């Protein structure tokens, strides 16, 4: 929804099978990311140059 006055901007169809609703599933993660981006709730983290 948009800020005041609220208007519906997008409708997200959640068509995940029961086994895809696991929070570690790639389809679930992609859908979650899409929803959070639409709500402007994505926190971008800087990319690490290396891992230990």
Phi, psi and omega in degrees: 000153176273163174298179185310135347288141184293128175229143177286124181264323185207148174247126182253117176277126178258097182246051179270136174290165184302322180285345179271357182275002175292134185295348179263358180286138183300321180293321177297315181297319179295318179294318178299317179297317180299317181293315180295323176295320179295329180269003181058042180246015180278129176256115181276132179254140177296142178289135177283143179282337182205164176235147179260000000 
